[in-house]
Amino acid sequence: MSREAILILDFGGQYNQLIARRVRECSVYCEVKPYTMSLAEIRAFDPMGIIFTGGPNSVYDEKAPHVDPAVFDLGVPVLGICYGCQLMAQALGGSVTAAQDDSAREYGKTETFYNTACPLFQGLPEAGISWMSHGDYMEKVPAGFSLTAHSAACPNVAIADEKRGFYGVQFHPEVNHTDHGVDMIRNFLYKVCGAKGTWTMGDYKKTAIAQIREKVGDGKVLLALSGGVDSSVCAALLAEAVGEQLTCVFVDHGLMRKDEGDEVEAAFGKWAMHFVRVNAEDRFLIKLAGVTEPEHKRKIIGEEFIRVFEEEAKKIGAVDFLAQGTIYPDVIESGTGDAAVIKSHHNVGGLPDYVDFKEIIEPLRLLFKDEVRQLGRELGLPEYLVSRQPFPGPGLAIRIIGDITKEKADTLREADAIFRAEIASAGEDRNINQYFAVLTNTRSVGVMGDGRTYDYTLALRAVTTSDFMTADWARIPYDVLDRVSTRIVNEVQGINRIVYDITSKPPATVEWE
């Protein structure tokens, strides 16, 4: 085998890409593909192991997703997770049915007991917490399989056919809630599949550059450069791959953070690449006038971005490819396959039906945020760019609840700048992964001086996270929050009340819209 590669077949669970993240944390390359991947395509991929993900369906439903049963004859180890476990059990002669009573259904943190002689659990404690999320039950386990884990409610939490290298777990080892979950995945990779763990982000860089060169050929590429981490890394990767064939277009839609447009131009205007800044504040605000529904905002901004790029492309000459810094969380939240849509991203689900380019290139599409930062370092980007705060493509449009005006955008810019400055001054920026202000459409009574006010409520949002798939609200010290609140209500006109969002993801998202 010329490479170490794990194939992850996606059956539509919302957080399936976390499995890919865990595999890569173990220094093993992997790709997530739809469950509809043909047997010939699987053979061509040449995986050293296959992982079936979870999913929202029941395997016994007529329209439930399945794989070609011949996949089990390839001689390749398989790990089934949740739905993937039940799919494997049913395909190999077992039986899955709906749990007959509530005691057989398991959701959330569950005490689980493991047979540590099983390769999947070797070296781990005999008991621990696993994260369950299933209402179906493996009524009959296939021939050749043994039971390797159980809980109080379920005797077959995990199954194994060690001879064929088939393993199934009804819980989710990929989530942080499962004790030693990553160790279980590592055991599958190293003990079952025989991985050596030689893959690095440097390898990903080389592979991505080669793929970009092959796809682009002698064509021209137009990159939507926002100045954020994702598009900056994308720019550096494309520049190394195709050089002068790349033009980076920065669209200033008037919804950036304070002074950000000038900072982006200063940073990228000096690079050895074609850089174009388009000041398009007026046209975006006109398009967004009176729009309050968040998905409608995203669609409008997504289409207007494309139209600006098309116009710039015509000025440059024939441009074949549009490049974007789309990353895995963008794709997941916009819906993939059978997965539900949480929100569409302007550079994924927000694209218009017709785009005047030969093809869209998204070289970061398989990477999580921390992997993108790592790739940026591999490409030699300065740390201040690589570590920059995430900022959504629609910008302040989705941090202004309700209709958008220039006055509201200016108000939010000032308040957000104060919040970020005080967080940095207190040294809390090292502890928080994302923090920003949201201008709500709620107005309330206040008293300033001897007068009564009726102004907007500003919400502060700050989270800690490793992958942006899940996030916890940041415990900012009260004295820092006090300084932020005092400064904003005194220095920013139109705001008389500050609230702090203490909701984690899930159930909330990081952004408000």
Salt bridges, closest charged atoms under 4 A:
GLU25 OE2 - ARG21 NE 3.32
GLU25 OE2 - ARG22 NH1 3.15
GLU31 OE1 - LYS33 NZ 3.23
ASP102 OD1 - ARG105 NH1 2.65
GLU106 OE1 - HIS134 NE2 3.08
ASP161 OD2 - ARG164 NE 2.73
GLU174 OE2 - HIS172 ND1 2.83
ASP183 OD2 - HIS180 ND1 3.08
ASP183 OD1 - ARG186 NH1 2.85
ASP230 OD1 - LYS369 NZ 2.95
GLU244 OE1 - HIS274 NE2 3.12
ASP252 OD2 - ARG277 NH2 2.86
GLU260 OE2 - ARG257 NH2 2.71
GLU260 OE2 - ARG388 NH2 2.87
ASP262 OD1 - ARG277 NH1 3.07
GLU263 OE1 - ARG388 NH2 3.74
GLU265 OE1 - ARG277 NH1 2.66
GLU281 OE2 - LYS406 NZ 3.39
GLU295 OE2 - ARG298 NE 3.99
GLU303 OE2 - ARG307 NH2 3.51
GLU304 OE2 - ARG283 NE 2.78
GLU310 OE2 - ARG307 NH1 2.87
GLU311 OE1 - ARG283 NH1 2.96
GLU312 OE2 - LYS315 NZ 3.16
ASP330 OD1 - HIS345 ND1 3.34
GLU333 OE1 - LYS343 NZ 3.70
GLU333 OE1 - HIS345 NE2 3.19
GLU333 OE2 - LYS505 NZ 2.54
GLU359 OE2 - LYS215 NZ 2.78
GLU362 OE1 - ARG365 NH1 2.31
ASP370 OD1 - ARG21 NH1 2.51
GLU371 OE1 - ARG24 NH1 3.00
GLU383 OE2 - ARG377 NH2 2.91
ASP403 OD1 - LYS408 NZ 2.68
ASP410 OD2 - LYS406 NZ 3.49
ASP410 OD1 - ARG413 NH2 2.81
GLU414 OE1 - LYS258 NZ 3.13
ASP416 OD2 - ARG420 NE 2.75
GLU422 OE1 - ARG483 NE 3.35
GLU422 OE2 - ARG487 NH1 3.02
ASP455 OD1 - ARG443 NH2 3.99
ASP467 OD2 - ARG21 NE 3.71
ASP467 OD2 - ARG22 NH2 3.90
ASP472 OD2 - ARG475 NH1 3.10
ASP479 OD2 - ARG483 NH1 3.80
GLU491 OE2 - ARG487 NE 2.84
ASP501 OD2 - ARG461 NE 3.44
GLU511 OE2 - ARG399 NH2 2.66
GLU513 OE1 - LYS297 NZ 3.13
